[in-house]
Amino acid sequence: MFGGVVCGTLADKFGRKPVMTVCFYLQIAICISISFSQSYLMFVILRFILGFILQGLQSCTYILIMELFLPKHRSVVGTVIECFWAFGNMWVALLAFLFRDWRYIQLAISLPGVLTITYFWFIPESVRWLVINRKLGDAQKLVERTVAFNRINMSSSSIHDTIAVVAGNVADKQVEKPSVFLMLKTRELRRRALSMFYVWFSASFVYYGLLLGIGTLSGNKYLNYFICACIEMLAYVVAIYVISRFGRVKPLVVCFFTAGTSCILSVTLPAYIGDFDTRDVKMLFAFLGRCGVAGCFSVIFMYTSELFPTNIRTVALGACTFWARLGGVVAPQINLLDTSTGMKGAPSVAFGCIALIAAVVSAFLPETLNRNLPDTVEEAERLQFHTDGAMCNRSHELDTLMSEKTIQLVATKETLLNLYNEDTEPKTAET
């Protein structure tokens, strides 16, 4: 629960890459160590540390990826990442079926991570973070490496001049020090943060509630889990188009509404409608609920990274995942309602009601489709009013710096100044 907040604060202060790589290597070592636990106490302690680290890894990784791409690509990239989560769930179902002992399952899940040990030398730091924090030399070196890799003919002086202009624009703005409390500094950010806390809590609450309830469904539990993972994958694939076409808010509202109504209908439908047996229909609604809440997760990671400014973007995502983990903690207790109250289906009704409320809350959040990532609190607040003129002007000013000699900067700007969200094509400066 606290890993996202702590590691997010560190990532906003010291950089995305160092915190991400430390968390990444530690989770590989701890995952393998868990399979050799000699006591329950050792198992619990290692699992606690692993949960702390994984939240930091998740937050840092996602924010780094979001800051590396232009607005027009973020919808696709942000959703494709979630497809790998669904694939991981499918893989876990297969491993659980093949290895019935938890130690072997844990080891089989952990060992592939060793193959990724060389990632440190390939993953770049966020140029956006480097510029915001006045590390212009490191930013220039990173861009020069990118230019060389892509075989773009561009001089170091041109790169230096472009970075200097961007840094000058940032220097003119007030960039607050990273702090989770900055999320609550202004009325608009406070409203946005509280709304996203509830949205994340609801998504995780419903997701893990349905996930833990799979074992109660009729049929083979391994097959049911695999089918749910496949449905989740389908939801993410569909979301690639939907989010790119309709934005963040509308799909989020629809997904929560779908999850909520499906959860309620899966238990409130009568066993028979005339002579028709509704058991298969109820199971279909249960799977559809899982599909809906999976769609919510395909949106909220990307959406959260677009709602908050650069200097608190990672800690904001970490704070939201705190509430998500709280939802995951509460969900198993809600699953006990049917036995404690004698009302069969009470958990699903509870999950459905929470999801429907989240749909209403989401409807009042600002749209961020193809919007520039905000760097300051002022720019973040401007999202609410759809008037990010200053943010667009920054891109326009950079475009006017282009000349015929440096027209080849197109690809370079998509690597460097995507961090400043250029969503216009580079233009040749008039002479």
Secondary structure, DSSP 8 states (H G I E B T S, - for coil): --HHHHHHHHHHHH-HHHHHHHHHHHHHHHHHHHTT--SHHHHHHHHHHHHHHHHHHHHHHHHHHHTTS-HHHHHHHHHHHHHHHHHHHHHHHHHHHH--SHHHHHHHHHGGGGGGGGGGGT----HHHHHHTT-HHHHHHHHHHHHHHTT----HHHHHHHHHHHHHHHHTS------GGGGGSSHHHHHHHHHHHHHHHHHHHHHHHHHHTGGGSSS-HHHHHHHHHHHHHHHHHHHHHHHHHH-SHHHHHHHHHHHHHHHHHHHHS-SEETTEE-HHHHHHHHHHHHHHHHHHHHHHHHHHHHHS-GGGHHHHHHHHHHHHHHHHHHHHHHTTHHHHHS-TTHHHHHHHHHHHHHHHHHTTS---TT-----SHHHHHHGGGT--HHHHHHHHHHHHT--GGGTTHHHHHHHHGGGGT--S-------
